[in-house]
């Protein structure tokens, strides 16, 4: 039913819960997971007056993204699920809803209800809301469990 499942990760509790749900689905359907983190380059311009961020700030973002992917890889590997990973740069909404699914034959996107970036959610809208409205594939939205 679901051969290829996309799991966008941003380091939030919600994205971790989405990953755990995706692993359950992958085990049930013998699916491959695509773990992706997107470095939002729109932040580089909006927050810096159109001049972009200094190179070391970009490096910091890339390090954070790589750490998120490494943690996810450890978890998924420990669960015995097939996976591939990607760290991409661009507009997360577009990459998650359109570009990555179209290029990798994604059957399902499993995404957390909300991520770590509350300011952008208020200013330009939730990535999850955009993906739900605009993705060309099925989307499963996962809430973080209450503590």
ROPALO-784603 format. One line per 3 residues: number of its first residue (from 0); their letters; for each residue z, x, y of N, C-alpha, C, O. Coordinates in steps of 0.001 Angstrom, whole numbers. Layout:
<sites>
NUM = A = Z/X/Y/Z/X/Y/Z/X/Y/Z/X/Y | ...
</sites>
This chain:
<sites>
0 = XXX = 0/820/-1193/0/0/0/0/866/1260/-818/666/2158 | 916/1822/1319/975/2743/2462/809/4166/1936/1739/4744/1373 | -378/4719/2125/-630/6085/1664/-150/7122/2665/379/8166/2284
3 = XXX = -336/6830/3955/-3/7783/5021/837/7095/6082/397/6144/6728 | 2064/7598/6248/3017/6996/7184/3320/7992/8290/3703/9130/8022 | 3148/7564/9529/3440/8396/10697/4864/8127/11168/5273/6975/11316
6 = XXX = 5619/9208/11402/6984/9097/11906/7112/9956/13167/7258/11174/13071 | 7057/9331/14346/7269/10074/15591/8753/10396/15754/9608/9534/15552 | 9048/11630/16117/10431/12084/16231/10689/12673/17610/9870/13422/18143
9 = XXX = 11842/12323/18183/12213/12876/19483/13635/13424/19508/14144/13787/20569 | 14271/13486/18352/15626/14008/18283/16704/12956/18490/17892/13270/18408 | 16317/11720/18754/17299/10656/18984/17828/10120/17658/17249/10342/16595
12 = XXX = 18933/9417/17757/19515/8769/16585/18544/7734/16012/18414/7605/14795 | 17871/7006/16887/16902/6018/16431/15753/6657/15657/15302/6101/14656 | 15280/7803/16102/14169/8429/15375/14648/8974/14024/13880/8998/13063
15 = XXX = 15896/9405/13945/16451/9847/12667/16527/8675/11692/16193/8819/10516 | 16966/7518/12178/17021/6329/11321/15610/5916/10885/15412/5491/9747 | 14649/6040/11774/13266/5730/11414/12782/6675/10318/12090/6257/9390
18 = XXX = 13148/7945/10429/12774/8922/9405/13377/8545/8053/12697/8597/7029 | 14635/8170/8055/15287/7790/6801/14620/6564/6177/14450/6503/4960 | 14243/5594/7002/13544/4406/6506/12166/4784/5967/11744/4279/4927
21 = XXX = 11475/5662/6668/10150/6104/6220/10234/6830/4881/9350/6680/4037 | 11284/7608/4684/11471/8303/3406/11633/7282/2278/11058/7450/1203 | 12408/6233/2518/12573/5179/1501/11223/4559/1148/10909/4356/-25
24 = XXX = 10431/4262/2175/9114/3677/1938/8201/4652/1195/7470/4261/285 | 8251/5918/1590/7406/6926/943/7751/7063/-540/6860/7239/-1370 | 9013/6986/-867/9420/7049/-2275/8917/5825/-3029/8458/5938/-4166
27 = XXX = 9002/4665/-2405/8586/3423/-3053/7077/3378/-3274/6615/2909/-4314 | 6309/3863/-2302/4851/3747/-2370/4145/5073/-2672/2916/5139/-2651 | 4916/6126/-2953/4357/7456/-3187/3455/7879/-2023/2338/8357/-2221
30 = XXX = 3965/7690/-822/3220/7978/407/3460/9401/881/4409/10069/471 | 2572/9840/1754/2771/11103/2466/3214/10759/3883/2644/9878/4526 | 4244/11471/4366/4719/11282/5727/4059/12293/6656/3863/13453/6296
33 = XXX = 3726/11842/7831/3276/12726/8911/4383/12724/9955/4614/11712/10616 | 5059/13840/10103/6152/13979/11059/5587/14588/12328/5011/15676/12290 | 5744/13906/13449/5160/14405/14693/6175/14344/15830/6960/13402/15944
36 = XXX = 6133/15357/16647/6851/15378/17917/5808/15663/18989/4968/16550/18839 | 5877/14901/20068/4905/15064/21141/5618/15565/22393/6536/14920/22898 | 5188/16709/22879/5679/17227/24151/4943/16473/25245/3723/16569/25379
39 = XXX = 5698/15733/26012/5124/14838/27018/4683/15640/28238/5501/15990/29089 | 3393/15928/28317/2906/16719/29450/2803/15911/30730/2602/16491/31797 | 2935/14584/30662/2962/13807/31896/4219/14129/32689/4207/14040/33917
42 = XXX = 5306/14501/32015/6530/14930/32702/6295/16198/33502/6918/16404/34543 | 5400/17046/33021/5160/18323/33682/4614/18113/35087/4882/18905/35991 | 3851/17048/35264/3213/16824/36554/4012/15871/37438/4199/16136/38625
45 = XXX = 4485/14760/36865/5231/13793/37673/6507/14395/38242/6859/14156/39396 | 7198/15183/37414/8480/15726/37840/8348/16972/38691/9338/17431/39260 | 7174/17520/38790/7013/18787/39497/6027/18666/40657/5444/19662/41086
48 = XXX = 5844/17470/41154/4974/17276/42319/3523/17611/42068/2814/17991/43000 | 3061/17483/40837/1658/17727/40527/1327/19185/40274/176/19512/39982 | 2318/20079/40381/2037/21495/40200/2282/21972/38780/1908/23092/38431
51 = XXX = 2902/21144/37961/3224/21553/36603/4546/22290/36559/5095/22671/37593 | 5047/22484/35361/6325/23166/35184/6113/24660/35013/5044/25091/34579 | 7124/25456/35350/7042/26886/35055/6889/27102/33549/7338/26280/32751
54 = XXX = 6260/28197/33172/5960/28473/31758/7213/28464/30900/7170/27983/29768 | 8337/28983/31405/9531/29033/30568/10080/27639/30283/10716/27436/29249 | 9850/26674/31172/10279/25305/30903/9412/24681/29804/9909/23916/28978
57 = XXX = 8132/25007/29799/7257/24551/28723/7714/25157/27400/7766/24468/26381 | 8044/26451/27419/8531/27114/26208/9796/26443/25691/9969/26281/24483 | 10682/26054/26605/11903/25350/26208/11566/24037/25512/12166/23703/24490
60 = XXX = 10613/23293/26059/10197/22025/25455/9605/22250/24066/9864/21483/23139 | 8814/23304/23934/8209/23612/22636/9288/23999/21619/9207/23610/20454 | 10286/24756/22050/11393/25125/21150/12153/23893/20687/12483/23771/19507
63 = XXX = 12432/22983/21603/13123/21733/21241/12286/20966/20223/12809/20504/19209 | 11001/20831/20487/10107/20103/19579/10078/20755/18195/10148/20065/17179 | 9977/22063/18162/9958/22769/16875/11269/22586/16118/11260/22446/14895
66 = XXX = 12391/22586/16824/13686/22361/16173/13779/20961/15579/14301/20781/14479 | 13272/19971/16308/13267/18591/15806/12462/18513/14506/12904/17907/13530 | 11291/19125/14504/10435/19107/13318/11087/19866/12164/11029/19411/11021
69 = XXX = 11694/20992/12436/12345/21779/11369/13464/20990/10693/13589/21013/9469 | 14270/20297/11482/15348/19482/10907/14768/18362/10048/15272/18082/8960 | 13721/17731/10534/13085/16653/9777/12483/17181/8472/12591/16536/7429
72 = XXX = 11852/18349/8533/11266/18953/7337/12327/19194/6273/12108/18908/5096 | 13472/19716/6684/14560/19983/5731/14980/18694/5031/15148/18661/3812 | 15148/17632/5824/15577/16361/5248/14530/15803/4290/14858/15437/3162
75 = XXX = 13289/15736/4721/12235/15142/3906/12009/15964/2642/11819/15407/1561 | 12029/17273/2775/11860/18150/1612/12992/17928/606/12760/17920/-603 | 14209/17750/1106/15353/17517/213/15231/16186/-528/15867/15991/-1564
78 = XXX = 14420/15276/-3/14222/13972/-624/13028/13946/-1580/12769/12933/-2230 | 12307/15060/-1662/11187/15158/-2589/9957/14352/-2182/9197/13891/-3034 | 9769/14187/-887/8648/13399/-372/7583/14336/198/7901/15342/831
81 = XXX = 6313/13991/-36/5207/14774/527/5166/14571/2039/5434/13478/2537 | 4826/15642/2762/4763/15502/4217/3876/16565/4831/3561/17582/4214 | 3482/16294/6071/2844/17274/6936/3503/17133/8296/4119/16109/8592
84 = XXX = 3374/18160/9122/4030/18122/10423/3051/18469/11529/2018/19101/11310 | 3418/18026/12733/2613/18359/13906/3506/18345/15141/4367/17480/15302 | 3276/19317/16001/3831/19296/17351/2623/19225/18264/1773/20115/18261
87 = XXX = 2558/18163/19040/1394/17943/19890/1822/17926/21348/3006/17784/21655 | 863/18069/22235/1124/18045/23678/214/16990/24287/-992/16983/24039 | 791/16102/25082/-9/15073/25730/832/13874/26070/2047/13973/26248
90 = XXX = 179/12748/26159/853/11494/26430/1321/10910/25101/493/10493/24292 | 2641/10870/24857/3137/10403/23561/2639/9014/23186/2333/8761/22020 | 2553/8118/24152/2115/6755/23866/720/6754/23246/490/6113/22221
93 = XXX = -186/7459/23859/-1566/7493/23398/-1703/8231/22066/-2424/7786/21172 | -1011/9349/21943/-1101/10131/20708/-556/9341/19526/-1175/9305/18463 | 613/8701/19711/1256/7980/18610/514/6688/18265/363/6363/17087
96 = XXX = 54/5955/19263/-593/4667/19009/-2044/4802/18572/-2528/3982/17793 | -2754/5828/19060/-4196/5888/18838/-4688/7183/18196/-5258/7166/17105 | -4466/8288/18870/-5126/9537/18484/-4732/10004/17087/-5593/10173/16223
99 = XXX = -3433/10214/16860/-3002/10714/15556/-3337/9731/14420/-3884/10156/13402 | -3028/8443/14562/-3371/7514/13469/-4864/7475/13144/-5247/7403/11976 | -5698/7523/14170/-7143/7486/13936/-7637/8752/13240/-8529/8686/12393
102 = XXX = -7069/9895/13588/-7528/11165/13015/-6963/11445/11626/-7500/12285/10903 | -5874/10745/11236/-5205/11058/9974/-5082/9858/9034/-4270/9873/8109 | -5873/8838/9268/-5926/7681/8370/-4526/7107/8100/-4148/6883/6950
105 = XXX = -3774/6876/9167/-2403/6371/9063/-2422/4877/8754/-3149/4110/9384 | -1607/4473/7771/-1493/3069/7372/-322/2362/8052/-339/1142/8220 | 702/3138/8445/1916/2558/9001/2570/3577/9923/2619/4769/9617
108 = XXX = 3069/3094/11052/3873/3916/11958/5306/3400/11852/5560/2211/12045 | 6235/4293/11546/7652/3942/11495/8310/4656/12671/8365/5885/12707 | 8809/3880/13633/9272/4442/14899/10639/3864/15258/10938/2711/14948
111 = XXX = 11455/4670/15907/12756/4203/16376/12607/3250/17546/11639/3307/18305 | 13604/2359/17675/13559/1343/18728/13525/1964/20112/12793/1495/20983 | 14299/2999/20322/14285/3692/21615/14592/5151/21379/15183/5528/20367
114 = XXX = 14179/5969/22338/14345/7402/22184/15388/7965/23117/16293/7262/23568 | 15244/9254/23401/16247/9974/24182/15996/9929/25677/16882/10291/26452 | 14834/9502/26103/14459/9645/27506/14603/8337/28278/13614/7649/28530
117 = XXX = 15831/7996/28651/16112/6725/29330/15421/6628/30689/14961/5549/31061 | 15337/7712/31428/14714/7686/32749/13252/7274/32661/12807/6392/33396 | 12508/7908/31769/11095/7537/31620/10941/6109/31127/9994/5421/31508
120 = XXX = 11865/5652/30279/11797/4284/29787/11871/3304/30954/11166/2296/30980 | 12738/3618/31923/12880/2752/33092/11666/2874/34007/11156/1869/34503 | 11204/4097/34229/10128/4322/35191/8748/3941/34675/7978/3301/35391
123 = XXX = 8427/4324/33450/7058/4104/32979/6974/3334/31671/5880/3160/31135 | 8089/2873/31150/8066/2014/29970/8300/2755/28675/8044/3955/28566 | 8779/2038/27722/9129/2586/26422/7888/2953/25607/6919/2197/25546
126 = XXX = 7940/4116/24993/6863/4517/24086/6776/3541/22928/5682/3152/22518 | 7931/3142/22398/7939/2208/21276/7267/895/21657/6446/374/20902 | 7612/361/22823/7004/-905/23260/5486/-762/23373/4741/-1660/22982
129 = XXX = 5040/358/23904/3603/595/24031/2947/653/22650/1903/41/22423 | 3566/1391/21738/2995/1533/20397/2911/177/19712/1894/-141/19095 | 3962/-623/19812/3951/-1953/19203/2810/-2802/19761/2122/-3492/19008
132 = XXX = 2611/-2753/21070/1570/-3578/21699/158/-3066/21450/-782/-3860/21413 | -10/-1756/21277/-1353/-1192/21320/-1849/-480/20065/-3039/-180/19968 | -987/-207/19118/-1421/519/17919/-2432/-304/17135/-2368/-1533/17106
135 = XXX = -3350/383/16512/-4366/-276/15704/-3956/-349/14238/-4727/-810/13397 | -2745/105/13931/-2212/41/12578/-869/-681/12610/-350/-985/13684 | -314/-953/11450/972/-1637/11374/2075/-741/11920/2014/484/11812
138 = XXX = 3091/-1381/12514/4215/-654/13112/5513/-1269/12617/5698/-2485/12672 | 6407/-423/12136/7755/-832/11759/8710/-187/12749/8739/1037/12876 | 9505/-1012/13464/10474/-523/14437/11847/-551/13790/12255/-1562/13217
141 = XXX = 12563/576/13885/13856/726/13231/14949/920/14273/14829/1777/15149 | 16002/135/14183/17194/291/15029/18129/1310/14408/18222/1416/13185 | 18819/2057/15252/19879/2926/14746/21039/2053/14304/21361/1055/14949
144 = XXX = 21665/2437/13195/22821/1703/12708/23995/1930/13635/24160/3016/14190 | 24806/905/13800/26026/1058/14602/26995/1981/13880/27034/2041/12651 | 27770/2692/14676/28739/3608/14068/29914/2849/13514/30834/3453/12962
</sites>
